[in-house]
Amino acid sequence: MRGTGQTEAYSPAMRQETARPDDADRLRRFKADFFRALGNPLRIRILELLRGGPMSVTQIQEATEAPGSSVSQQLAVLRGRGILTTERRGTTIIYSVADVEIFELLDVARRIFNAHLVETIGMLRLVEDEVDVADAR
């Protein structure tokens, strides 16, 4: 109840009443934008570096050997999606990952990619075996 100091429980039914028809689509767009932010090799490299802890722009630039403008651009994308946070130390901006679960997401993706690569390697071996058999005839 409002005004009595008591709070009402927020139930799924109440959530249903306030949901708008376009909310599901908005959520899907949010998810797509999040994954799109991960869809750049330099951004992935930056996240891999930040797994080791916070870094300055200069440190990231040196580690990636990418131009400063490219690094700054990619950091801005990751920060804009809430994947990175910043802290000012004097004149230096330090970047860190906002939620370490992003590393779990990257690890899961790596396992998925490895599984696909294993399948592809298996198929390539079958093709090579097939060629070897044909050549032996």
HUUR-V825876 format. One record per backbone hydrogen bond with DSSP energy under -1.0 kcal/mol. CO is the residue of the C=O (numbers start at 1). NH is the residue of the N-H. If there is no record, write none. Layout:
BEGIN
CO | NH
CO | NH
END
This chain:
BEGIN
11 | 15
12 | 16
13 | 17
14 | 18
20 | 23
22 | 26
23 | 27
24 | 28
25 | 29
26 | 30
27 | 31
28 | 32
29 | 33
30 | 34
31 | 35
32 | 36
33 | 37
36 | 39
38 | 40
40 | 44
41 | 45
42 | 46
43 | 47
44 | 48
45 | 49
46 | 50
49 | 52
50 | 53
55 | 95
56 | 60
57 | 61
58 | 62
59 | 63
60 | 64
61 | 65
67 | 71
68 | 72
69 | 73
70 | 74
71 | 75
72 | 76
73 | 77
74 | 78
75 | 79
76 | 80
77 | 81
78 | 83
78 | 84
79 | 82
83 | 98
85 | 96
87 | 94
89 | 92
92 | 89
94 | 87
95 | 55
96 | 85
99 | 102
100 | 103
101 | 105
102 | 106
103 | 107
104 | 108
105 | 109
106 | 110
107 | 111
108 | 112
109 | 113
110 | 114
111 | 115
112 | 116
113 | 117
114 | 118
115 | 119
116 | 120
117 | 121
118 | 122
119 | 123
120 | 124
121 | 125
122 | 126
123 | 127
124 | 128
125 | 129
126 | 130
127 | 131
128 | 132
129 | 133
130 | 134
131 | 135
132 | 136
END
